[in-house]
Amino acid sequence: IQKWNENGRLTYLWLEDDTLSGQIPENIGNLTQLDTLNLAFNQLSGEIPEGIGNLINLNWLYLYLNKLSGHIPDSICNIYPNLSNIYISYNKFCPPYPICIPIEKIGAQDTTNCQ
């Protein structure tokens, strides 16, 4: 599901359904009008791109139940205060986690491959 504003900018991207694989592209940060990003329940891997910190209008971020790994980028702290909902649990993120996000918001992570 996609929604666009009156200026033709993407504001809502809901792709929850176990059909996506690969990595989240770095240019996700170009979608600066995005309010809702739901990529949960997929097979996404790799890290969250640094560009996530450019999504200054983001209120809803759902990345849970994927195969995302590595470290959560500190750039997420640029947008964390604006996020009314963040769900990133059930991935493979390694500590240390960004200090701006409370540990209960990080949720359960598979850290078996962390150094």
Solvent accessible surface area in square Angstrom, and as a share of the most:
residue,aa,sasa,rsa
1,I,122,0.62
2,Q,99,0.44
3,K,109,0.46
4,W,146,0.51
5,N,38,0.20
6,E,159,0.71
7,N,114,0.59
8,G,50,0.48
9,R,128,0.47
10,L,19,0.09
11,T,30,0.18
12,Y,49,0.19
13,L,20,0.10
14,W,78,0.27
15,L,57,0.28
16,E,57,0.26
17,D,85,0.44
18,D,84,0.44
19,T,106,0.61
20,L,57,0.28
21,S,85,0.55
22,G,37,0.35
23,Q,128,0.57
24,I,10,0.05
25,P,76,0.48
26,E,103,0.46
27,N,94,0.48
28,I,11,0.06
29,G,3,0.03
30,N,103,0.53
31,L,54,0.27
32,T,44,0.25
33,Q,69,0.31
34,L,0,0.00
35,D,46,0.24
36,T,6,0.03
37,L,1,0.00
38,N,1,0.00
39,L,10,0.05
40,A,0,0.00
41,F,89,0.37
42,N,3,0.01
43,Q,72,0.32
44,L,9,0.04
45,S,44,0.28
46,G,16,0.15
47,E,95,0.43
48,I,4,0.02
49,P,13,0.08
50,E,105,0.47
51,G,6,0.06
52,I,0,0.00
53,G,4,0.03
54,N,79,0.40
55,L,0,0.00
56,I,104,0.53
57,N,63,0.33
58,L,0,0.00
59,N,53,0.27
60,W,95,0.33
61,L,0,0.00
62,Y,22,0.08
63,L,1,0.00
64,Y,47,0.18
65,L,69,0.34
66,N,11,0.06
67,K,102,0.43
68,L,0,0.00
69,S,37,0.24
70,G,17,0.17
71,H,89,0.40
72,I,5,0.02
73,P,10,0.06
74,D,104,0.54
75,S,20,0.13
76,I,0,0.00
77,C,41,0.24
78,N,98,0.50
79,I,0,0.00
80,Y,37,0.14
81,P,107,0.68
82,N,72,0.37
83,L,16,0.08
84,S,75,0.48
85,N,30,0.16
86,I,5,0.03
87,Y,105,0.40
88,I,0,0.00
89,S,21,0.13
90,Y,127,0.48
91,N,3,0.02
92,K,72,0.30
93,F,0,0.00
94,C,16,0.09
95,P,69,0.43
96,P,109,0.68
97,Y,44,0.17
98,P,5,0.03
99,I,176,0.90
100,C,38,0.23
101,I,7,0.04
102,P,54,0.34
103,I,118,0.60
104,E,130,0.58
105,K,82,0.35
106,I,1,0.01
107,G,34,0.32
108,A,58,0.45
109,Q,31,0.14
110,D,63,0.33
111,T,60,0.35
112,T,118,0.68
113,N,122,0.63
114,C,34,0.20
115,Q,224,1.00
